[in-house]
């Protein structure tokens, strides 16, 4: 039986199967109303980890979650990310790890989420143009000021993770990972060794899981969907794995949550492990 919960940073307990809020639309009004209903249903279903980011609408997704869920249940963690901004004549999003920008984005997230501190703040991407010590240094300063509880990273290599650990205590890593995409397996292995929460995104390879014959076969044996099998594999992969599948559909949300109760046999797990990982 896989563990249902994990303590991020050793003390912040959440249910391992979380929810990614990226797909929740903040406009028009009709879609916003539906998105709020999805966020509230996620909490009703027992989800205690919700992931958002400044990138998702320039803070609009954070405001949406606040409207839907504030005042937050005591056991709910809403984690956000910073480190990208719009620039150039077309207003394109790009990496932006300038310390002043990171500070501004963190401090702006607090009123949007209506919190005094972000309990888990992740650097959305490492900006190669800015020294890592400068990027993480300002986040460490904000942590010392009480505006951030725990710090994490996103889309990092093992080398970047190790370098970051020289500067901050890394509580989480959010990398792309699924049964069909195991490029970041080495990063997961380090997280497992050190008790760092690993939050995989694109958990079902954007709906392609059902196209794989082995996943489809296991799903048929269990009377489940390919998506549920993919999520069950992630939960079974390591106790530090906290999948955050995203959806704007109430039906798919309930399907995802139900995957938490799905148990793979050792033989089924071995077959899924054997799927060729496409980088």
C-alpha positions as CSV (number, residue, x, y, z in Angstrom):
1,X,0.0,0.0,0.0
2,X,1.5,3.3,-1.0
3,X,1.7,6.1,1.5
4,X,-1.1,8.7,1.0
5,X,0.7,11.7,2.4
6,X,4.2,13.3,2.4
7,X,5.8,16.0,4.6
8,X,7.3,18.7,2.4
9,X,10.4,20.0,4.0
10,X,10.0,17.4,6.7
11,X,7.0,19.1,8.4
12,X,4.3,20.3,5.9
13,X,2.0,17.4,5.4
14,X,0.0,17.1,2.2
15,X,-1.8,14.3,0.4
16,X,0.5,13.1,-2.3
17,X,-2.0,13.4,-5.2
18,X,-2.3,17.2,-5.8
19,X,-3.8,19.4,-8.4
20,X,-2.2,21.7,-11.0
21,X,-4.3,24.8,-11.6
22,X,-2.7,26.0,-14.8
23,X,-5.7,25.0,-17.0
24,X,-8.2,27.0,-14.9
25,X,-9.4,29.9,-17.0
26,X,-9.9,33.3,-15.3
27,X,-11.9,34.7,-18.1
28,X,-14.5,35.1,-19.6
29,X,-16.9,35.2,-16.6
30,X,-18.6,31.9,-17.6
31,X,-15.3,30.0,-17.7
32,X,-14.2,31.7,-14.5
33,X,-17.3,30.5,-12.7
34,X,-16.6,26.9,-13.9
35,X,-12.9,27.2,-12.9
36,X,-13.9,28.2,-9.4
37,X,-16.2,25.2,-9.2
38,X,-13.4,22.9,-10.2
39,X,-11.0,24.4,-7.6
40,X,-13.6,24.0,-4.9
41,X,-14.4,20.5,-5.9
42,X,-10.7,19.6,-5.8
43,X,-10.6,20.5,-2.1
44,X,-13.9,18.8,-1.5
45,X,-12.4,15.6,-2.9
46,X,-9.5,15.8,-0.4
47,X,-6.8,17.5,-2.4
48,X,-4.5,19.5,-0.1
49,X,-1.8,20.5,-2.6
50,X,-2.6,23.0,-5.4
51,X,0.1,24.3,-7.7
52,X,-0.1,27.7,-9.5
53,X,2.4,30.2,-10.8
54,X,2.8,33.9,-11.7
55,X,3.2,32.7,-15.3
56,X,-0.4,31.5,-15.4
57,X,-2.0,34.8,-16.5
58,X,0.5,37.1,-14.8
59,X,-1.0,36.3,-11.4
60,X,-4.6,35.9,-12.6
61,X,-4.5,32.2,-11.7
62,X,-3.4,33.1,-8.1
63,X,-6.3,35.5,-7.8
64,X,-8.7,32.9,-9.1
65,X,-7.6,30.4,-6.5
66,X,-8.0,33.0,-3.8
67,X,-11.5,33.8,-4.9
68,X,-12.4,30.2,-5.0
69,X,-10.8,29.0,-1.8
70,X,-10.1,31.8,0.7
71,X,-10.2,31.5,3.6
72,X,-8.1,28.4,3.0
73,X,-8.7,25.2,4.9
74,X,-6.0,24.6,7.5
75,X,-4.5,21.6,5.7
76,X,-4.5,23.2,2.2
77,X,-1.2,24.2,0.6
78,X,-1.3,26.6,-2.4
79,X,2.2,26.7,-3.8
80,X,3.3,29.2,-6.5
81,X,6.3,29.9,-8.7
82,X,8.2,33.0,-9.9
83,X,10.9,33.7,-12.4
84,X,9.4,34.5,-15.7
85,X,8.1,37.9,-17.0
86,X,6.8,39.5,-20.1
87,X,9.3,41.5,-22.2
88,X,10.0,42.8,-25.7
89,X,7.6,44.5,-28.1
90,X,5.3,41.4,-28.4
91,X,5.1,40.9,-24.6
92,X,6.5,37.4,-24.8
93,X,7.2,35.4,-21.7
94,X,10.8,34.8,-20.9
95,X,13.1,33.7,-18.1
96,X,13.7,36.5,-15.7
97,X,15.8,35.7,-12.6
98,X,16.8,39.3,-11.7
99,X,16.7,39.6,-7.9
100,X,14.5,42.7,-8.0
101,X,12.0,40.9,-10.3
102,X,11.9,37.8,-8.1
103,X,11.3,39.9,-5.1
104,X,8.6,41.9,-6.8
105,X,6.8,38.8,-8.0
106,X,6.9,37.2,-4.5
107,X,5.7,40.3,-2.8
108,X,2.9,40.7,-5.3
109,X,1.7,37.1,-4.9
110,X,1.0,37.7,-1.2
111,X,-2.0,40.0,-1.6
112,X,-3.2,38.1,-4.6
113,X,-3.3,34.9,-2.5
114,X,-4.3,36.9,0.6
115,X,-1.5,35.2,2.7
116,X,1.3,36.6,4.8
117,X,3.7,34.2,3.4
118,X,3.9,31.6,0.6
119,X,4.5,28.3,2.4
120,X,6.2,26.7,-0.6
121,X,7.7,29.0,-3.3
122,X,9.4,27.5,-6.3
123,X,11.8,29.1,-8.8
124,X,9.9,28.4,-12.0
125,X,13.1,28.1,-14.1
126,X,16.8,28.8,-13.5
127,X,17.7,31.9,-15.6
128,X,21.2,31.2,-17.1
129,X,21.8,35.0,-17.6
130,X,21.8,35.6,-13.8
131,X,24.1,33.9,-11.3
132,X,22.3,31.2,-9.4
133,X,23.5,32.6,-6.1
134,X,21.8,35.9,-6.9
135,X,18.5,34.2,-7.9
136,X,18.3,32.0,-4.8
137,X,19.9,34.6,-2.6
138,X,17.0,37.0,-2.9
139,X,14.5,34.1,-2.3
140,X,16.5,33.1,0.8
141,X,16.3,36.7,2.0
142,X,12.5,36.7,1.5
143,X,12.4,33.4,3.4
144,X,14.3,35.0,6.3
145,X,11.9,38.0,6.2
146,X,9.0,35.5,6.8
147,X,7.5,36.0,3.3
148,X,8.4,32.4,2.2
149,X,8.1,29.2,4.2
150,X,10.0,26.7,2.1
151,X,11.9,26.9,-1.2
152,X,11.8,24.7,-4.2
153,X,13.0,24.5,-7.8
154,X,11.5,23.6,-11.2
155,X,12.9,22.0,-14.3
156,X,16.4,21.5,-13.0
157,X,19.2,19.1,-13.6
158,X,21.1,17.2,-10.9
159,X,24.0,19.6,-11.2
160,X,21.6,22.6,-10.8
161,X,19.9,20.9,-7.8
162,X,23.3,20.2,-6.2
163,X,24.4,23.8,-6.8
164,X,21.2,25.1,-5.3
165,X,21.7,23.0,-2.2
166,X,24.9,24.9,-1.5
167,X,22.8,28.1,-1.2
168,X,19.3,27.1,0.2
169,X,17.6,24.1,1.7
170,X,15.6,22.6,-1.2
171,X,12.2,21.4,-0.1
172,X,10.8,20.4,-3.5
173,X,11.6,19.9,-7.2
174,X,9.0,20.2,-9.9
175,X,10.1,18.6,-13.1
176,X,8.4,17.0,-16.2
177,X,8.1,13.3,-15.6
178,X,5.7,10.4,-16.4
179,X,5.6,6.8,-17.2
180,X,6.3,7.8,-20.8
181,X,8.8,10.5,-20.1
182,X,11.6,9.7,-17.7
183,X,14.3,12.2,-18.8
184,X,14.6,13.5,-15.2
185,X,14.9,10.1,-13.6
186,X,18.4,11.1,-12.1
187,X,16.8,14.1,-10.5
188,X,14.1,12.0,-8.9
189,X,16.7,9.6,-7.6
190,X,18.5,12.4,-5.8
191,X,15.2,13.7,-4.4
192,X,14.4,10.2,-3.1
193,X,17.8,9.8,-1.5
194,X,17.4,13.1,0.3
195,X,13.7,13.2,1.1
196,X,13.0,16.1,-1.3
197,X,9.4,16.3,-2.6
198,X,9.3,15.6,-6.3
199,X,6.3,17.2,-8.1
200,X,6.0,15.8,-11.6
201,X,4.1,17.9,-14.1
202,X,2.8,16.7,-17.5
203,X,2.0,13.5,-15.6
204,X,0.1,11.7,-18.4
205,X,2.2,13.0,-21.3
206,X,-0.7,15.4,-22.3
207,X,-3.2,12.6,-22.8
208,X,-0.9,10.2,-24.8
209,X,-0.9,7.5,-22.2
210,X,-3.9,5.8,-23.7
211,X,-2.0,5.4,-27.0
212,X,0.5,3.1,-25.3
213,X,-0.5,-0.6,-25.6
214,X,0.9,-1.7,-22.2
215,X,-0.8,1.1,-20.3
216,X,-4.0,0.4,-22.1
217,X,-3.7,-3.3,-21.2
218,X,-3.1,-2.6,-17.5
219,X,-6.0,-0.2,-17.5
220,X,-8.3,-2.9,-19.0
221,X,-7.2,-5.4,-16.4
222,X,-8.0,-3.0,-13.5
223,X,-11.2,-1.6,-15.0
224,X,-9.5,1.9,-14.9
225,X,-8.5,4.5,-17.5
226,X,-5.0,5.0,-18.9
227,X,-4.8,8.3,-17.1
228,X,-5.5,6.6,-13.8
229,X,-2.9,3.9,-14.4
230,X,-0.3,6.5,-15.3
231,X,-1.1,8.4,-12.0
232,X,-1.1,5.2,-10.0
233,X,2.4,4.3,-11.5
234,X,3.7,7.7,-10.3
235,X,2.4,7.3,-6.8
236,X,3.9,3.8,-6.7
237,X,7.2,5.0,-8.2
238,X,8.5,6.6,-5.0
239,X,7.1,8.0,-1.7
240,X,8.6,11.4,-2.5
241,X,6.5,11.7,-5.7
242,X,3.6,14.2,-5.5
243,X,1.8,14.3,-8.9
244,X,0.0,17.5,-9.7
245,X,-2.3,16.6,-12.7
246,X,-4.1,19.6,-14.1
247,X,-7.5,19.8,-15.7
248,X,-10.4,22.2,-16.2
249,X,-12.9,19.3,-16.2
250,X,-14.9,18.2,-13.2
251,X,-15.2,14.7,-14.7
252,X,-11.4,14.4,-15.3
253,X,-10.7,15.8,-11.8
254,X,-12.8,13.1,-10.2
255,X,-11.1,10.5,-12.4
256,X,-7.7,11.7,-11.4
257,X,-8.5,11.7,-7.6
258,X,-9.9,8.2,-7.9
259,X,-6.4,7.1,-9.2
260,X,-5.2,7.5,-5.6
261,X,-7.0,4.3,-4.6
262,X,-5.8,2.3,-7.6
263,X,-3.3,-0.5,-6.6
264,X,-0.9,-2.0,-9.2
265,X,0.3,-5.6,-8.8
266,X,4.0,-6.2,-8.9
267,X,3.6,-7.8,-12.3
268,X,1.7,-4.8,-13.7
269,X,4.3,-2.4,-12.2
270,X,7.1,-4.3,-13.8
271,X,5.4,-4.1,-17.2
272,X,4.9,-0.4,-16.9
273,X,8.5,0.0,-15.7
274,X,9.6,-1.6,-18.9
275,X,8.0,0.9,-21.2
276,X,10.7,2.6,-23.2
277,X,11.1,6.1,-21.8
278,X,11.0,8.8,-24.5
279,X,13.1,11.8,-23.6
